[in-house]
């Protein structure tokens, strides 16, 4: 019995722990918190940061190339002793022309530095700096796009949750309406069609509620992934982000040259301009200077050869001019100029597109605000109409079908008001994204 009891207790504890671990978590979150979490978690922003680091590394590597090349070489060689030295008589003695030094040492230290590279180093530095600036602009663009994505999901989730609440409230009202009409039907004051009409309105509302609940699950799940939260986290949104409705100037001007997209294109165009200059560097010679220090045994500059260490040095300047490139470099220069022209045209195209986007986003936000005011008026009118119809129905001066129609209009107007409010906020953040704020 004890063993069976222990097994049962173990299974119960396991089920309890499993249910606790899989229970959905709840987390209250503001829009700003959601944006900050998304920025910290986003793999795309981390990739953008790494691209910036790579561009910075290119600059560092170029600066490293400007440092003189210092190298040290040490070599020891043991040669065979099977060669007979060649001797000549001189002044009554034998003079050995090639004495055999069996242990040979060759040590060398050298310094090499490019003095002139046809301005290639300077232009490479300009190109890499432009690419670094473009990478930073791309990172800013990605961050702005991510903030807009979070805002869009945040307000769409709020819209769905509020719509669900309104549907729940109105389902209760419809249940009361159905109960009333059934009572009236029993006493002959209502028709079967009135009951069916009320039940049909309730069924349609329940279908809409199911669709909204599915939408809530999808958006909540996507936001959990976007924010780096556990996938079973239920987000509780705050009302403070929805109550404010910012104002914008209808004729507000914006310089599209402040947009990240345009800045990235501009910096890439500057990089291509430097690329043209790099291609033109083929027209110039390359001048390098060097110094070498030798410490060898034997030393080839000493005659006759001696088994002894000597230190010697040399220094010089080298000019290397590839004359053939004066003719062959033209093709690569033309290609670089064509790519530069395309980048400049792309800048103009981006600028035109951004102007159109800013204008349309601004007008859309103003339109959504106007629609919000109209839906607020329509909601107030629908509620008043519903109240009047309820009084008239209670006083038997209106049909039940009229009351149900008023209920349907009131439900729809309330949902429209919530949706218009959230749509206006999404339009506002789209406008803010278009002006990079």
C-alpha angles and dihedrals in degrees: 000000000000092000092049091047091052091050092051092048090049092052092047092051091048092052091047093051091046092051091049093049094048096043111118114256123222125216130179111218139175125216092252091051090050091051093048092049092049092050091052095046102039113117090199091060090048088053089050089051091051090050088054090050090051091052090050089050090056089057092047091049091051092051088049088055089059090063112096113259109246118187137173125203127189125181136174122191130183112203129198122262097218096103117096111224116240114240135189129192112248129172091345093312138088112256114205111216098188111027112190113246101187097186109055126185126193118185123171137175119189140180121200126183132175109230098182129011101172091272088295095130093051093048092046088054090052091048094050092047090052090049090050091052090048090051090052090049090051090051090052090050092050091049092050091048091049093051090051091049091052092048091049092051093041095055093039089054091048090049092052094046093049091046089053091051091051091049092051091051093048092046088060090050091049091050088056091047091051092049090051095048092048089054090049089049092056090057094043096253095116137040131236088246090060091057091047091049092053092046091048090053089050092049092050090049091050090051090051090048091053090052091049091049089053090049090051091052093050097046093043091051092048091049091050089056093043092052096042093245127142108280093239094057114124110213120220110202125208125236094221092080091053101044095065118080109185123214125234131188113255091218097035112150123217130190106230088201086080092063117107092229092057093043091051090051091047093052091047089051089052089050090053090050088056089047090059090053090049090054090051090055087080087078092065132074123245116236121195133175127207144181126199129190120196130195107180143158111232103021115212092213091062117084126227097032113254133194091236138104117254129181118216136159143197135196132190151154122239127202116196116184119175101207092185090066090065085076104025097049092068092080094054091045091053090049092051091048091051092051089048091052091049091052091051091050089047088055090055091047092050091048092053091048093049092050090053091046094051092047094048094044091051093049091045092053092050089048092050090051090051091049089050092056090048093049090049089053091045091050091051091048092047092051091049090048090050091051092049092048091049091053092046091048091049088051090047093241095115135049122248089239088061090053092049090050089051090050091051092049092048093049093049094046091052091050091046090053093053092045093048091051093051092042089053091052092048088050089050093054090046088054090048089051091051091056092040097244 
